[in-house]
Amino acid sequence: MRNIAKNVLWMALGVGTGMAISYQIANSTPNPPQTLPFQELRLLSNIFTEIKKNYVEPVDDKKLLTDAIRGMVSGLDPHSDYLDKKEFTEMQEHTKGKFSGLGLEITSEDGYVKVLNPIDDTPAQKAGILSGDLITNIDSKPVRGMTLDKAVRSMRGKPGTQVTLTIFRKSEEKSFPITITRAEINVKSVKSKIIEPGYAWVRVNSFQERTVEDLVSHINNLLKDNPNLKGIALDLRNNGGGLLQGAVGVSSVFLPPGVKVVSTRGQMQDSNNVYSAVNKDYRNYDSKEDVLKKLNPAIKKILLVVLTNAYSASASEIVAAALQDHDRAKIMGKATFGKGSVQTIAPLGDNTALKMTIAYYFSPNGKSIQAKGVTPDLKVDQNEKGDTDDALLTREIDNSKHLKNKQDASDDTQATEDERDEKRLQELRRIEDENAKKTPEEKEQEKKKKPPELGSSDDFMLKQAILYLKGEKFKLSQSKL
């Protein structure tokens, strides 16, 4: 990676507007293999010929070959893919935090599109879409069976155009349509505010080109207005990733200069690298300026807790693992997604590209996060009465094509699935027993309750984080997951 003229490592997650991938944009096309499997290529040619001759309807040559390419690449693992012109352009736009669409952070669940978070001040939020909503149809087209990327493309479009989403809201047990007008979305990747005197909330919702610079600005403003700041809750919940440089930079804001943040290892020598808290590893490639020179050094000694959940992925996991390994912060919340691989974006000409997994990444202590995630030091629920959806959440390990964790001999797919299924069954039974004790009034009240906004006064996990920072008693999760 180091010897390529320009590279951008992206760590998103395949959750619509980004959840767990990492990209390197290279200036050269991949070299062809030294030998080609003639027998298999002849089989491919024969199948191509048979389809052209005998399929019920004529099929375009380009479509057939493009589908063959997609199948070959997507069969490798969940994060490798072939990007056509539109997909490649959208990926590049997303790293800048600017695109046209609805303003949703999404993932997949049971074949549907699940809303992780409607982005603040976007058409989706203003239309009333809530975290946890399931999108079952897009403009009357069923989502089930549709790839997540295709769902994203269907929801994006020119500003001013409309799209109708059919929403299923579990809490209300009903489906209903919402028509939303698309707009240009400018995502602010950093938010911050004082929760109470001496304690602040800093949220990083994605890792973009300006994230490190924006975080430095937020930190400096907090310390300027609150010189006696005692503790910060760094919120990485629902953060599906972004640029590796951003993850290294965010880690470097809180860590001593020069320490190791993350390393990558792969088959190629160029894939084996160490990234540290130094300017060359976190700066944007269009600037040599060290944005951390503007950082108030007082931040290095302020007590820190990091909030995570099942949708904290990739670049978020790099930050969490680095701060955990260096004993800079305690991780509070739920185990992270477990996306510990690096992808390269290799342009193929004609504005298309190949996104391919080339390496695993490792924490400063050499731990692989792949399919395991970051385990919190302090296991805390997002909701006061427990997280009833824990048993239904899906992570990297739940994908049948996930890359195995080579450090862990127990990562046998079937054995892992059986163990997780048993834990899920136990958790579902526990929830069922608790629900049986509730009155009809309590059940009805729960149906009407909306998910709390992150960073709000109703944010239970954040409340526990502030109690921890103050050295007071807080509530640990009773979930077995």
N, C-alpha and C positions, 0 to 999 in steps of 0.2 A: 504494500500500500504506500509506503513512504516514498518510493521512487517514481510515483506517478505525478505528473505535473500538477494536477488539481484533483482533490478528492473531497467528497462530502460524505461523512458517515451519518446515516439516518437510522434511528431506532424508533420505529413506530409500533404497532402490534396488529395490524390487520383489523382494526376496529372501525372501519369506515373512514372517519377523519383521522385515523391514525391510532394504532395501538401496538404492535410489536414487531418491528423489523429494524434492520440497520443497513444503511446503504453507503456504498462508495461509488461516486460517479467518476468513471475512468474516461480518459481521452482516447483510448485505443480499443479496437474490437478484439474479442478473444481469439487466441490462436487455434487453428483446427487441430484435432488430434492427429498423432503420427500415423495411426492405422484406423481404418473404418471397418466396422463389422459388416462385411459384404452380404452374408446370409440374411441378417436382419433387415438391412436396407432393401434387399430384393423383396423380402416379405412386405415391407412397407409399400414398395412400388406396386406389387401385385394387388394389395388391398386398395390402393388409390385407383388403379385401373378398374377393378371390379365395381367400386362405388360409382365411378364415372359412367360405366356401361349399364349397370343394372339397378341403381337406386331409383326409387319411385318417382323422384323429381330431379331435374338437372341441379348439379351442385357446382358452385364456382370453384375454380382451381385454388385461388388464393385463400378462400375460406377453409377448404379442406386442409391445406398445408399449415395455415395459421392455427387451426384447431389441433393438428398433430403436434405442432411446436408447443402449444399451451399444455397439452396433455403430458408431453415428455418432461417439461420443466416442473409443472405443478405436482407431478408424481414423486418428486424428490423429497419435499418436506412442505409444511404449511406456508413457508415464507418465501419460497422461490417461485418466480412467475415471469411470464413474457408480458411486456408492457407495450401496447400499441401507442400511436401518436397521442391520443387523448389522455391515456393513463400516464404516460411519461410526463406530459405537460402538467397534469394535475399534481403529480408527485412533487415536481419542482416548485409549483405554486405553494403547496402546503408547507414546505420548509420555510417559506417567507411569511407564513401566517396570514396569507391573503388568498381568498378564493371566492367564487360565487356559488351560493347555495342557500341552505336553511339554517346552518349553525348548530349541528348536532354532533355529539361524540357518541359513537355507537359501537356495538359488538353484535355477535350472533348468539342466539339461544333457542334451542329446540327447532331449528330451521327458520326462525323468524329473526327480524332485526330488533335488538333491544337498545333502548335509549339509555346510555350511561349518564349523560348530562346535556341539557340544552345550554349552549354557550350564552353568557350574559349579553343582553341587549341585541339579540338576533331575532329574525323572524320566527324561529322555532319557539324560543322562550316567550315571545309576545303572543304567540298563538295558543299558549297554554299547555304545550307538551311537557311532560314531567319525567324525571329520572325513573326508570323502571318500566315505562310504557313499552309495549311491543307493537312494532309496525308490521301489520299482516298483509297489507296491500299498498302498492304505489300506483296511483292513477288507475285503479281497478285491477291491476296486474298482481297476482298472488306473489308474495315474497318467498314462500316455501319453495325450495328447489333453486332459488336464485342465489348466485354467489354474492358475498358481501360487497365485493368490488362493483359488481353490476348494480346492486342496490344503491350504492353511493353515486354511481354515474347517473342513475335514474332520478335521484333527488337533486343533483346539481343541475345547473342550467343558467341561462342568461338572466341577469337582474331584471325584475319586472314580470317575468313569466311565473305561472302558477303550477303547483303540483298538489294533488289531493292524497293524503295519507289516511289509511284506515288504522285506527289505534285500538288496541285492546288494553284496557287498564285493569290490572289484576285486583286492585283495591276496590274497584266498583263492579267488577265482574260483568263488564259490558264492552261492546265495540262501538265505535262511532267515527265518522269521517272528519278530518280537519283539512281545509284548503289553505295553503300558505303561499305567499308571494315571495319568490326568491330575491335575494339581495346580495351585494358584495359584502363578504364577511372579512373583517379585520380582527384577527384573534389576538388579544392581549395575553401573553403567556404568563405574566406575573401579576398577582394582586397582593395587597397587604393591608392590615389595619391593626389597631390596638384593641385587644379584647377587653382588657382591664388594666389599670395602671401597672406598668412594669412588665406586661406580657403581650406578645404580638402573635398574629397569625400571618404567615407568608405562604401563599399558594402558587405553585408552579404547575400549570395545567398542560404544558407541552414544552418541548425543547426545540426552539427555533433559532434563527440566525441572531436575533436581538435579545434572546433570553438572558444571557449572562450580563449584558450591559443594563438591561431593565432591572434585573435582580439587584445589581450594585446600586442603582439609583434608589430602589425601594428601601434597601437596607440603610443607605446613608440618610435618607429622609426620616426613617424611623428613629435612628440614633440621634439625629439632629433635634427632632422634636421631643424625644424621650431619652435624654442622656443617661437615665438610671434604668434603662431596659435590663431586665433580669433573665428573661427567657423567651424563646421563639418556638412555635409549633410550625415546622415546615411541612406543608400539606402536599403530598404526591398522590393522593387518592384519585382514581379515574384517569391518571396521567399515563397514556399509552406509549409515550416515548417521544422521539424526534431526533435531532442531531446529536451525534456522539460528542462533538466539540462542546455542545451545550451542557451535556451531562458532566463532562470533565470540568467545565467552568463552574457550574453550580456547586459541585463537590469542592472545588478549589476555593470558593468563597468562604467556606467554613473550616477547611483543613490548612495545616501549615504548608508553606510553599515547598514545592519540590517532591512531596511524598507521592507514592504510587497511587493511582486512582483505579485503573483497570488495565488488563492485558488481554490480547487476542492471540489465539493459536489456531492454525489451519494447516492444510496440506502444502500450500505454497509458502516459500520463505517470506514473501512479501506480506503474508497474512499474520506473521508473528511479530507483534509489536507491544510495547509498554507505553501507556499514556499516563503522564504525571501532572501534578499541579504546577505546570509551567506554561508560559504564554504560547509557545509554539503548538501546544496540544489542545488549547481551548480557544485560540483566537479565530476570528473569521478569516477566510482566505483572501478577502479583498482588503484586509487591513492588517498592519503589523503592530498596531497600538495595543498595549497591555491594559485592558479595561479594568483589571483588578488593582492597578496603581491608584485608582480613584477611590478604592474601597476603604471605609473607616476600619482600621485594624482592631477596634474594640470588639468587632463581631466574632473574632477568633476565640474569645473567652466566654461568650454568652452561652448559657445553658440551652441545649437544643434537643428537641424530640421530633422524630419524623413520622408522619401519619401515612399508612399504606393500606390498600385493600387488594382484592383479587384482580382489579383492573389497573393496578400499578404495574407497568410492564417495561421491559427492555431498558431504555435510558433511565427510567425511574428506578429500576432495580440496580443499575450501576451506582447511582447516587446513594441509595439506601445501603447497599453492601459496603461501599467505600467508607461512609460515615460510621457504620457499625464496626467494620474491621479495625478502624483506627480509634475506636472507643470515643469518637467525637459526639455521638448521639445515640440515644435509645430509639429503637424502631417500635412504634405502637400501632396496633390495629390488627390486620389480618395478613396471612401469607400472600405474597405477591404472585403475579401471573406465571412466572417461570420461563420467560423467553430469553434465553442466553446465547443467541447466535447472531452472527454478523452477516449482512448481505452486501454484495457489490452490485452497483448499477453500471452495466457496460453498454454504452450506446452502440447500436447495430447499424446505424445509417437510416435514412428516411424517417428520422425522429422517433424511432422505436428503440427499445432497450431490453436487456436481459437482467432481471433481478435474481441473483443466485447466492445461496448461502456459501460462504467461503471460510468461516472461522467460528469458534466458540469464544465467548469472553469470560474472563475470570476476575474475581474480586482481588483486592490487594493481598489477601492471605492465600490466594490460589484456589478458592472455591468456585466450582462451576454452578451457575444458577439454573442451567438448562433443565427444564421439566421439574424443577424443585422450587424455585423462587427463593425469596428472602424470608426467613422465619422471623416474626416479630419478637423482640425481647419482652414486650408487654402486650399480651393478647387482649384486645378490647373490641367490643361490638360497635357498630355504627348507630345502633338503636338501643334505647334504654332498656327495652324488654327483650333484647336479643335479636339476632339477625335470622329471621325465619327463612330467608332464601339461601343460607349458607349451603344447604344440602343440594341446591340446584345450580350453583355457580359452576362454570367451566373454566379450566385453565389450560395452559399449554399441554400438560400431561394427558388431558382428556382427548386430544386430537390423535387419532389412530396413526397418523403419519409423523408424529413428533420425533425429533432427534433424541436419542437416549442420552442420559447423563452418564458419561463414561467413568466418572469417579465413583459411581454408586452401583454396585453389583445387583442391588435389589430392584433396579429400574427395568424389570421384566414387565412388558406391557400388560399381559394378562394378569399376572400376580398383582400388579399395582391397581389395575381396574377392579379386581375382586376385593382388594382391601378397601379401596375408596368406596365401592358400592356398599360394603358392610357398614362403614362409618356413616355413609349417607342415610342408610336405612335406620341406623340407631338414632341419628339426629332427627329424621322425620318422625320417628316414633316419639321422641322427646317433645317435639313441637306439638304433635297431635295430643299428647297427654296434657300439655299446658293449655292448649286451646279448649280441651274438654272441660277444664275448670272455669272457663270464662263465662260470664253471663251473656245472654243475647244482646244486651245493651252494649257491653264491652266489645263484642264482635262487630256490631254495627258501627261503633265509633272507630274501630280500627280500619274498616273498609273505607271510610271517608277521609282518613288521615293521609295527608300528602307527605311525600318524602322530604325531610328537612333540607334546606339549602346549605351547601358546604360553607362554613365560615359564619353561619347565622347563630343567633342565640339559641336555636333549637338543635344545633349540631352536637349530639351527645358525645361522639368520640373526641371532638375538639375540647369539650368541657373537661373530659378526663385528662386530656393532655395538659391543660392549664393547671388542674389539680396536681398532676405529677410534677410539673415545673415548680410549683409552689411548695412541694414537699408534703402535700396533704394526701389523704386517703382517696383512692379512686377505685372504680369498679372494673374488675377483670371479667373477660368473657367466660361463660360456662360451656360454650360449644366445644365439641370434640373434633371439629374440622379445622 
